[in-house]
Amino acid sequence: MNADGATFAESGRSGRLFREWDRDEYELVGISGTSGGAFSALMAWYGLVSEDEERAIELLDSLWSDLAADDFGDWVANSWMVGLKWMENSVFPLPQLSPYQNPSSGLGKRGIRRVLERYVDFDEIPELSGHDTPELVIGTVNLNAGVFETFTNEDVTAKAILASAALPQMFEAVEIDGDNYWDGVFSHNPPVEGLMNVSVDRKPEELWVIQINPQERDVNPTSLNDILDRRNELFGNISLNQELRTVKRVNEWIERGDLSTENFTRTEIRKIPLGESYHAATKFDRSKPFIDDLLELGEQRAAEFLDDLEPESPVPRADGGG
């Protein structure tokens, strides 16, 4: 985000950012997300461009409420899945079943799609996209080509969102235009480069990254569970750090005068860390208490971030944006 253009990279969830950021100082020019963050990015973007900030917050709350495992059957299934992941990390010998052999995989994917389409008219996205609205960038990985891919603005469909959240051990790959896609956590988590590949007048001067996986750990992991958790955290941060490193390198070239400010914009990176560490199995956890705890934590972190936010030099609000 910046005083001329603001960008969210949604790696988590926090409605408070939309309620309380200074709209006279900051204009939103883009939002991105991967996996669960893709759900949040979509709802936030759709609410903002179709109505306003309050609608974005309403959609975020409604989506995660609907995705929560709150009825008995769903709660049992969710508890079973999370328990299995705990035992796998504890090296219990367990039978393995491919999602292509598991009928619940297709049911789960169809259920998620129904929830998404309850709140988003995907046919409206192309006409809502444009130069004067924030960029929407969703991260995936093309498993056939072996490359990272993003779906942007009018290319964001229900299938693209499902692909971004298609955990390989849970869901079949999502086929789009003859290629198969998996969870974007293997690629951009969340996408940053896609937010920067815009015209110079829309390039963000600040990037606000909501970072779920902790960057640093004071304690050396020694138990198998802790080792696997730390490996998962490092894996989740690799692609993010690589993309942020590119942004920092461009900043250095601009400061040295190697790049013209007519074509390139310096982008300040600000992180909003979750500040908590969770077992890898919780990535599968849809229990309502756990989701509520995450939402509350997001509210706290957003408040702390906004309290500490002090723009270096006020700049008049630019035209456009949400």
C-alpha positions, -999 to 999 in steps of 0.1 A, spaced: 0 0 0 11 36 -4 -1 71 -4 -5 69 -42 -14 33 -46 -21 5 -21 -16 -32 -24 -27 -60 -1 -11 -94 -5 -36 -117 13 -18 -145 30 -44 -144 58 -76 -127 69 -83 -94 85 -114 -72 79 -101 -45 102 -77 -33 75 -107 -24 53 -125 -6 81 -97 16 94 -71 24 68 -68 61 60 -85 65 26 -73 101 23 -37 88 25 -39 53 9 -56 40 -22 -59 3 -28 -46 -6 -63 -43 -44 -59 -50 -75 -38 -37 -110 -42 -40 -144 -25 -32 -180 -26 -50 -211 -13 -72 -200 16 -59 -165 10 -74 -167 -25 -108 -170 -9 -102 -139 12 -87 -119 -17 -117 -127 -39 -143 -118 -13 -125 -86 -4 -120 -75 -40 -155 -84 -51 -171 -66 -21 -149 -35 -27 -155 -31 -65 -191 -41 -65 -201 -20 -35 -178 -8 -7 -156 -17 23 -186 -28 44 -197 -52 18 -162 -67 16 -161 -73 53 -196 -88 52 -186 -112 24 -154 -122 43 -173 -130 75 -201 -149 56 -176 -170 36 -156 -182 65 -187 -188 85 -201 -210 58 -168 -229 53 -165 -237 90 -173 -272 100 -202 -265 124 -228 -292 118 -222 -326 134 -214 -346 102 -190 -320 89 -174 -316 124 -167 -354 125 -152 -354 91 -130 -324 99 -118 -338 132 -110 -371 114 -89 -353 88 -70 -331 112 -64 -361 135 -50 -381 106 -26 -353 97 -14 -352 133 -7 -389 133 11 -388 100 35 -362 114 40 -385 144 50 -413 120 21 -436 127 17 -461 98 -15 -451 81 -32 -462 49 -29 -437 21 -57 -429 -3 -54 -408 -34 -81 -381 -38 -88 -397 -72 -99 -428 -53 -118 -409 -26 -154 -398 -35 -154 -372 -7 -128 -352 -27 -152 -343 -54 -180 -337 -29 -158 -313 -10 -148 -294 -41 -184 -290 -52 -194 -279 -18 -167 -252 -18 -178 -240 -52 -214 -237 -41 -203 -215 -12 -182 -193 -35 -210 -189 -60 -234 -180 -32 -215 -147 -27 -198 -140 -60 -213 -137 -95 -182 -148 -115 -198 -136 -147 -196 -101 -133 -158 -102 -128 -148 -92 -163 -170 -61 -163 -159 -51 -128 -122 -54 -138 -105 -24 -153 -78 3 -150 -98 21 -123 -103 -9 -100 -78 -28 -79 -59 -57 -95 -71 -92 -84 -43 -118 -86 -47 -155 -77 -18 -178 -74 -17 -214 -87 8 -239 -100 5 -256 -134 14 -292 -125 17 -303 -162 40 -274 -172 58 -273 -139 55 -235 -137 39 -210 -114 8 -192 -129 -14 -165 -118 -50 -157 -128 -57 -120 -129 -88 -99 -130 -112 -111 -157 -94 -145 -158 -104 -153 -122 -131 -179 -124 -146 -203 -99 -122 -230 -113 -92 -207 -108 -101 -202 -71 -106 -239 -66 -73 -246 -83 -55 -222 -60 -68 -242 -30 -65 -277 -44 -43 -294 -19 -29 -324 -38 -34 -349 -10 -71 -338 -5 -84 -327 -39 -81 -338 -75 -62 -313 -97 -85 -287 -113 -85 -287 -151 -85 -253 -169 -81 -250 -207 -64 -285 -209 -39 -280 -181 -41 -292 -145 -36 -270 -115 -28 -275 -79 -27 -254 -47 -7 -222 -53 11 -227 -19 36 -245 -41 42 -213 -60 34 -177 -51 22 -176 -15 9 -150 -20 16 -136 -55 36 -104 -55 50 -102 -90 15 -102 -105 8 -71 -85 38 -53 -99 33 -61 -136 10 -31 -142 13 3 -158 37 26 -140 9 48 -127 -7 18 -110 25 3 -95 21 3 -57 44 24 -36 37 1 -6 31 -36 -3 13 -49 28 19 -86 32 -2 -106 57 23 -133 66 10 -165 82 41 -186 85 66 -172 110 99 -160 95 120 -166 126 122 -191 154 142 -187 186 141 -224 195 158 -251 175 132 -278 167 143 -312 179 112 -334 181 99 -349 148 67 -329 150 86 -296 155 110 -304 127 82 -311 103 63 -280 114 94 -258 108 100 -274 75 65 -266 65 69 -229 76 101 -225 57 86 -241 26 57 -217 28 79 -187 30 103 -196 2 84 -183 -28 72 -152 -9 108 -143 1 120 -148 -34 94 -124 -49 100 -98 -21 138 -101 -28 131 -91 -64 111 -60 -52 140 -51 -29 165 -54 -57 145 -31 -79 143 -6 -51 181 -7 -48 185 -1 -86 162 28 -84 181 43 -54 214 39 -73 200 56 -104 202 25 -125 165 25 -132 144 55 -143 116 66 -120 96 73 -151 92 36 -157 98 21 -122 84 28 -88 101 22 -54 79 -1 -33 81 -1 5 74 -36 19 54 -38 52 47 -71 68 18 -80 91 30 -112 108 5 -136 124 28 -138 154 17 -174 162 29 -208 152 5 -237 145 9 -274 137 9 -282 100 -23 -302 105 -42 -270 113 -40 -262 76 -68 -287 72 -88 -275 102 -121 -259 95 -135 -261 130 -155 -230 139 -135 -223 172 -102 -224 152 -115 -202 124 -129 -177 150 -96 -176 168 -78 -168 135 -103 -141 127 -98 -126 162 -61 -128 159 -62 -111 125 -82 -82 140 -56 -78 167 -27 -78 143 -44 -54 119 -50 -29 148 -14 -31 159 -2 -26 123 -24 4 117 -15 20 151 22 17 141 17 29 105 33 63 99 35 74 63 68 90 55 55 118 32 18 125 26 8 125 -11 -26 134 -25 -49 105 -32 -47 93 -68 -77 88 -90 -93 54 -92 -91 24 -69 -115 9 -43 
